[in-house]
Amino acid sequence: MKLPGTPYKNEDFKAGKIPYVEDKPDARYQFSVGIAMSRFLEELRKGKIIGIKCIHCGRVYVPPRTFCSYCFKPTSKWVYVKDTGIVNTAVVSYIAADRGRMDKPLVVAVIELDGASPGMGILHKLGNVDPEDVTSRKIFGKRVRAVWKPEEERTGSITDILYFEPVEED
Amino acid sequence: MARMNINFKNRVAVIGAGLTLFRRRMYETSRELAWEAAKQALDSAGLTLNDIDAVVFGSAPDAFDGIHMQGEHMTDAAGGYMKPYTRVYVGGGTGVFTAIAGWWHVASGLFDRVLVVAEEKMSPVRPHPQFVFHHIFDPVMDKPLGVNLIWIFALEMARYMYKYNIKKEDIALVSVKNKRNALDHPAAQVAAEITVDDVLNSETLVWPVQRLDISPVSDGAAAIVLCNEEYAKQYTDTPVWIEGVGWSLDTTYWTNRDLAFPKYLYYAGKMAYKMAGIDNPRKEIDVAEVYDPFDYKELHHMEGLQLARKGEAPILTREGVTQRDGDLPINPSGGLLGVGNPIAAAGLMKVAEIFWQLRKEAGKRQVAKDPVTGLAQAWGDLMQIGTVVIMRV
């Protein structure tokens, strides 16, 4: 069975064999971060991580949100969680957001913060972790702590935390 | 198991299917590709567009084709001119969801004959589609960290491997199997005879994800024709019935999910099984096309669909159970890893494969057992939706 379609190669494109037009949309956005995340970012600037509790089911959400996905009722109680947590999963990135190779591999993880409900992880980078500790899965289940930017450099962003690093445990 | 207490007026049959080639770059526009697949599906059913009452079209993020509101752009090409026409979209889950939407058009009794078309053209994005994937992430929590698409898959794959102590070698077997299966598929883009070592030695993008763990970037289109029982009996001696459909979404807060087990798919499968009266999926499903943009996802999805117990899918794979001549053939087409991944079209290609398998028209790809019940599944949005169709002859 022969199916329809005419493939071409990128080289054909470069050689001018493929007629084309070009478009470069310049879409720019300003997102209001909203009610729940405004407070979250404000607390990050102070060096604290805040979650929010649903008083109906008791879940503590991080990042915070104004409603509970399960109860579909408003979440109403702000609660600070710790800046330590457990590594749920971790990987070693060799490529950047644009698919280019990174000079130095980056370790990123989902971290379940202490004080949040089980499974409520956040994405962040890990520092002072050897890629070998990831591929050997040694880092999985280990406790890590946030390393913060100096206070005067914080802007109210998730990047006010530079990365999480392993907590020395005996 | 009792059938689901769901009211639908008509049984729905698939009576035709069409495909274009899947390739990294196609000279045809998205419209030209969609028309080719739609026309072929109509021809194979022995129908013309005049016979069609309504059209359902699916494609994934507009950012790939580069035309905002891709649905309207595709109206004429999908056969929707002056007809009730709907575009559906659930990211990577779109291909199978397009079939589900087509199903409810007919099952509801609103329409008798429906054309279902899915198309994707990813090649226009320069220099690489990865650029637009960046914009699916949360701009407050994720984007400032420089997130790329592979991170989220790698994090899920690593959690799955950690939780069930799964070896990379066993996951790589999926890529080996699917690329080999695709050697017999006329649309295939990246069919190949490769070894586990080839996968393990390929470029590491984000450990544990390596180059040969991933399906390619593709252009392509697929289409099927659906109709009610009355017309099915008139048009064909070999209708394939859609007996169950299901879909379900997990939270968009992806770092709050269970990354080791795809719950969204468990619920989607449960809905479809209940509708189809299936108690024991592992025994009652004869052949399945599960969504495999990454090799580990075939395993993850088998478990979510209860085709394997938690952590058991790699073992079944190692034992050859999922090969075409095995007891539970998975992705006999070659899947996304072998045939290619023009997102929405790849999902509908899976529905088409089950259609051909159940009609025993799959040629060299035909599974060894005599299949009566098949399943097609896709996955998408922010890695959170499962879409499932169960078909029977």
Interface residues (C-beta under 8 A of the other chain):
Chain A: M1 K2 L3 P4 G5 T6 P7 Y8 K9 N10 F13 I18 D23 P25 Y29 F31 V33 M37 L41 Y61 P63 R65 S69 N88 T89 A90 V91 V92 S93 Y94 I95 A96 A97 D98 R99 V108 A109 V110 G119 M120 G121 I122 L123 H124 K125 P131 V134 T135 R137 F140 S157 I158 T159
Chain B: L19 T20 L21 R23 R24 R25 M26 Y27 E28 L33 E36 A37 Q40 G66 H128 Q130 F131 H134 P139 V140 M141 D142 P144 L145 G146 V147 N148 I150 W151 A154 L155 E156 A158 R159 M161 Y162 P186 A187 T204 L205 V206 W207 P208 V209 D219 G220 T251 Y253 T255 N256 R257 D258 L259 G363
